[in-house]
């Protein structure tokens, strides 16, 4: 099974899930942003990276718009070289969180930090993807009635269990396809989910700081902190 097949199955299975208030809107960029998402998979997901960087789920101004994990618009377009039209829109859009694709005027800080580091460290995407690949654990965006982003860990127990079962299976399939030596959670949530999904496999699991602007540590220098953590894990970059 290749990454595109895994993604399409994940889209179908997550679309079948139900979520109750306070979740009011659910976006699945694997559907409406599929052209850019699959361009990313097909262009950069055919190698054998030594480490898989695992995010939590899309943010409203990153992958939610571009279909690319941590997909800050400018770096996705200008560095990764990906810019594809939307295939559609979410069935119900929140008026405060419209999907505008690459026309979205907002920048996603976490994505700007992660891909900005990759660009500064490696120069070209090809060099970066020789060592790393980036995916999100969960493909869905959850919004509350106010427009506030709701992360998967805040869902009800029943909702989490159903969602995690689907996402665990997809992560295992990605790992079986790419065969990385490491899965590195970008943040604690992703690390915990990787450890749970991979169980007793021979894949090493670690963690680096999440580049969120809500993190004081990340705001003091995320790239330096992430490189220090990679070094401590023994991962060459």
C-alpha positions as CSV (number, residue, x, y, z in Angstrom):
1,X,0.0,0.0,0.0
2,X,1.4,3.4,-0.9
3,X,1.0,6.7,0.9
4,X,-1.8,7.9,-1.4
5,X,-3.8,4.8,-0.9
6,X,-3.3,5.1,2.9
7,X,-4.4,8.7,2.8
8,X,-7.6,7.9,0.8
9,X,-8.6,5.2,3.2
10,X,-7.9,7.4,6.2
11,X,-10.1,10.1,4.6
12,X,-12.9,7.7,4.1
13,X,-12.7,6.2,7.6
14,X,-12.5,9.6,9.4
15,X,-15.4,10.9,7.4
16,X,-17.6,8.2,8.8
17,X,-17.0,9.3,12.4
18,X,-19.3,11.6,14.4
19,X,-18.4,14.4,16.8
20,X,-20.7,16.1,19.2
21,X,-20.7,19.6,20.8
22,X,-18.7,21.5,21.7
23,X,-17.3,20.5,18.3
24,X,-19.4,22.3,15.8
25,X,-17.5,22.0,12.5
26,X,-15.1,19.3,11.2
27,X,-12.9,19.9,8.2
28,X,-11.1,17.1,6.4
29,X,-8.4,18.5,4.1
30,X,-7.7,15.0,2.8
31,X,-10.9,15.6,0.8
32,X,-11.2,19.2,-0.3
33,X,-7.4,19.9,-0.4
34,X,-6.6,16.5,-1.9
35,X,-4.7,17.7,-5.0
36,X,-2.0,19.5,-3.0
37,X,-2.0,16.7,-0.4
38,X,-1.4,14.0,-2.9
39,X,1.2,16.2,-4.8
40,X,3.1,16.3,-1.5
41,X,2.9,12.6,-1.0
42,X,3.8,11.7,-4.5
43,X,6.7,14.2,-4.8
44,X,8.3,13.6,-1.4
45,X,7.0,10.4,0.0
46,X,8.8,7.8,-2.1
47,X,12.1,7.7,-0.3
48,X,13.3,5.9,2.8
49,X,13.7,8.6,5.5
50,X,15.5,7.8,8.7
51,X,12.9,9.6,10.8
52,X,9.2,10.4,10.5
53,X,8.2,13.7,12.1
54,X,4.6,13.2,13.4
55,X,2.4,16.2,14.1
56,X,-1.0,16.2,15.9
57,X,-3.6,17.4,13.4
58,X,-4.0,20.3,11.0
59,X,-4.3,23.9,12.1
60,X,-6.8,26.3,10.5
61,X,-4.2,28.3,8.6
62,X,-1.8,25.5,7.7
63,X,-2.8,22.1,6.5
64,X,-6.4,23.0,6.7
65,X,-5.8,25.4,3.7
66,X,-3.0,23.6,1.8
67,X,-3.4,19.9,2.5
68,X,0.3,19.7,3.5
69,X,1.3,18.8,7.1
70,X,2.4,22.0,8.9
71,X,1.6,23.6,5.5
72,X,2.3,27.3,6.0
73,X,1.2,28.8,2.7
74,X,4.3,30.7,1.6
75,X,6.8,27.9,2.3
76,X,4.5,25.2,0.9
77,X,4.2,27.2,-2.4
78,X,7.7,28.7,-2.6
79,X,10.0,26.1,-1.0
80,X,8.1,22.8,-1.4
81,X,6.9,23.9,-4.8
82,X,3.3,22.8,-4.2
83,X,0.3,24.9,-5.1
84,X,-2.8,23.1,-6.3
85,X,-6.4,24.3,-6.5
86,X,-8.9,23.1,-3.9
87,X,-11.1,20.2,-5.0
88,X,-14.0,21.6,-3.0
89,X,-14.9,22.9,0.4
90,X,-15.9,21.4,3.7
91,X,-19.6,20.4,3.7
92,X,-20.3,23.2,6.3
93,X,-17.8,26.0,6.7
94,X,-17.4,28.1,9.9
95,X,-17.9,31.8,8.9
96,X,-14.8,32.7,11.0
97,X,-12.6,29.9,9.5
98,X,-13.2,29.9,5.7
99,X,-11.2,27.6,3.5
100,X,-9.4,29.8,0.9
101,X,-6.6,27.4,-0.1
102,X,-3.5,29.2,-1.2
103,X,-5.4,32.5,-1.3
104,X,-5.6,32.5,2.5
105,X,-3.9,35.6,3.8
106,X,-2.9,34.2,7.2
107,X,0.4,32.5,8.1
108,X,0.6,29.4,10.3
109,X,3.4,30.0,12.8
110,X,4.1,26.3,13.6
111,X,4.4,25.5,9.9
112,X,6.6,28.6,9.3
113,X,8.9,27.4,12.1
114,X,9.1,23.8,11.0
115,X,9.5,24.3,7.3
116,X,11.6,27.4,7.8
117,X,14.0,25.3,9.9
118,X,14.1,22.6,7.1
119,X,14.9,25.3,4.5
120,X,17.6,26.9,6.6
121,X,19.2,23.6,7.6
122,X,19.0,21.7,4.2
123,X,18.6,24.3,1.5
124,X,16.5,22.1,-0.8
125,X,13.5,20.0,0.0
126,X,15.2,17.0,-1.6
127,X,18.0,17.1,0.9
128,X,15.5,17.4,3.8
129,X,13.4,14.5,2.6
130,X,16.4,12.2,2.3
131,X,16.4,12.2,6.1
132,X,12.8,13.1,7.2
133,X,9.2,12.9,6.2
134,X,6.4,14.8,7.9
135,X,2.8,13.6,8.5
136,X,0.0,14.4,10.9
137,X,-1.4,11.7,13.2
138,X,-5.0,12.9,12.7
139,X,-6.1,14.6,9.4
140,X,-9.2,16.4,10.8
141,X,-9.7,20.0,12.0
142,X,-12.1,20.4,14.9
143,X,-13.7,23.8,15.5
144,X,-16.0,25.0,18.2
145,X,-19.0,27.3,17.6
146,X,-16.8,30.4,18.5
147,X,-14.3,29.4,15.8
148,X,-11.8,28.2,18.4
149,X,-9.6,25.3,17.4
150,X,-10.3,22.1,19.3
151,X,-7.5,19.6,19.5
152,X,-8.1,15.8,19.4
153,X,-7.0,15.3,23.0
154,X,-10.0,17.5,24.1
155,X,-12.6,15.2,22.5
156,X,-14.8,12.9,24.6
157,X,-13.5,9.5,25.5
158,X,-15.7,7.7,23.0
159,X,-14.8,10.1,20.2
160,X,-11.1,9.8,21.0
161,X,-11.3,6.0,21.0
162,X,-13.0,5.8,17.6
163,X,-10.7,8.4,16.1
164,X,-7.5,6.9,17.5
165,X,-8.3,3.5,16.3
166,X,-8.5,4.8,12.7
167,X,-5.4,7.0,13.0
168,X,-3.3,4.3,14.7
169,X,-4.0,2.0,11.8
170,X,-3.0,4.6,9.3
171,X,0.2,5.5,11.2
172,X,1.2,1.8,11.2
173,X,0.6,1.6,7.5
174,X,2.7,4.7,6.9
175,X,5.5,3.3,9.0
176,X,5.3,-0.1,7.2
177,X,5.6,1.8,3.8
178,X,8.4,4.2,4.7
179,X,10.3,2.0,7.2
180,X,11.9,4.8,9.2
181,X,14.2,4.0,12.1
182,X,12.5,6.7,14.2
183,X,9.1,8.2,14.7
184,X,9.5,11.6,16.3
185,X,6.4,13.2,17.9
186,X,6.3,16.9,17.3
187,X,4.9,17.6,20.8
188,X,3.9,15.2,23.6
189,X,0.5,14.2,22.1
190,X,2.1,12.8,18.9
191,X,4.8,11.0,20.9
192,X,2.2,9.3,23.1
193,X,0.0,8.3,20.1
194,X,3.1,6.9,18.3
195,X,4.1,4.8,21.3
196,X,0.6,3.5,21.6
197,X,0.2,2.7,17.9
198,X,3.6,1.2,17.4
199,X,3.5,-0.9,20.5
200,X,6.4,-3.4,20.7
201,X,7.7,-2.7,17.2
202,X,11.3,-2.2,16.6
203,X,10.8,1.5,15.6
204,X,12.3,4.0,18.0
205,X,10.0,6.7,19.3
206,X,11.1,10.1,20.5
207,X,9.9,13.7,20.8
208,X,10.8,17.2,20.0
209,X,9.2,20.5,21.1
210,X,6.1,21.6,19.2
211,X,6.7,24.8,17.3
212,X,3.4,26.3,18.5
213,X,3.4,30.0,19.4
214,X,1.5,29.0,22.5
215,X,4.8,27.5,23.8
216,X,7.1,29.9,25.6
217,X,10.0,27.5,24.9
218,X,9.3,27.5,21.2
219,X,9.0,31.3,21.2
220,X,12.5,31.5,22.6
221,X,14.0,29.6,19.7
222,X,12.3,26.5,18.4
223,X,14.9,25.5,15.8
224,X,17.7,25.5,18.3
225,X,15.6,23.5,20.9
226,X,14.5,21.0,18.3
227,X,18.1,20.4,17.0
228,X,19.3,19.9,20.6
229,X,16.5,17.3,21.2
230,X,17.4,15.5,18.0
231,X,21.0,15.4,19.0
232,X,20.1,14.0,22.5
233,X,18.1,11.3,20.7
234,X,21.2,10.4,18.6
235,X,19.5,11.5,15.3
236,X,21.8,13.0,12.7
237,X,20.3,16.0,10.8
